[in-house]
Structure formats: C-alpha cells, structure tokens
Amino acid sequence: MPSLLSLEEKWPIAFVQEYFPWREAEADLENAYQVLMILAGYNVLTKRPTLNWIDNLGTRAAVPYCAHGYGAYYTMSIFDRYHRDDISYEEGVDIIQKCIFELDKRLPISSGGYL
C-alpha cells in the first residue's frame, strides 16, 4: 500500500482526503479488541435486578447467571445446579463461596486470592 506522502505527489488532494480516513478506519479494524461484557443493573419499571451478557458482536442476552473466562468452565455447573429464581442473599453468597472453592481446587493457575 502506498504511503500518504507518495499519494500527495501523484494524485489530487481530494483523493488524499478520502484515502486518509479510510486508512484510519482500516487500522482501527485491524487493531480492534474483542470484548465480552457482563452488565448488571436494576430495571425501575419491573422493580427487579437484571443481568445481561453482551458478546463481541454486540448481541445482548438476558441471563439468570453467567461467568467469564476460563473459570466459567468450572463455575457454570455450580450455577446450573444451585440457582433458583427465589434465591435469598445468603444462598447467593453460599453459591459464590462454592464457586471460589471449586476454582481454588481445580483451576490450573494460581488466583492470588479473591476480594
């Protein structure tokens, strides 16, 4: 691909003005990050908490529970087994403690502790 300086020497400035933003956009696409996101919130209309999974293409899915990364392979089975819609706060904390215990026991890398 020719450099911007060589384009200015050979072609009119109008072409160069169109070339530069296109090249910047192309560079952004080449260096783009793929991001997965968990978004939690509170719906004021239904007066209920919400949990959403957003993938790298921007697709949103409402989920009852979720996890990210390599640790999700270990924790999702615990969520599958113990999750209920009418769960209390103490039961939720107990499930998280089970997940942390499972990660400490089975995850092949050292976590360095949890908050």
C-alpha positions, 0 to 999 in steps of 0.5 A, a space after each residue: 500500500 502506498 504511503 500518504 506522502 507518495 499519494 500527495 505527489 501523484 494524485 489530487 488532494 481530494 483523493 488524499 482526503 478520502 484515502 486518509 480516513 479510510 486508512 484510519 478506519 482500516 487500522 482501527 479494524 485491524 487493531 480492534 479488541 474483542 470484548 465480552 461484557 457482563 452488565 448488571 443493573 436494576 430495571 425501575 419499571 419491573 422493580 427487579 435486578 437484571 443481568 445481561 451478557 453482551 458478546 463481541 458482536 454486540 448481541 445482548 442476552 438476558 441471563 439468570 447467571 453467567 461467568 467469564 473466562 476460563 473459570 466459567 468452565 468450572 463455575 457454570 455447573 455450580 450455577 446450573 445446579 444451585 440457582 433458583 429464581 427465589 434465591 435469598 442473599 445468603 444462598 447467593 453468597 453460599 453459591 459464590 463461596 462454592 464457586 471460589 472453592 471449586 476454582 481454588 481446587 481445580 483451576 490450573 493457575 494460581 488466583 492470588 486470592 479473591 476480594 
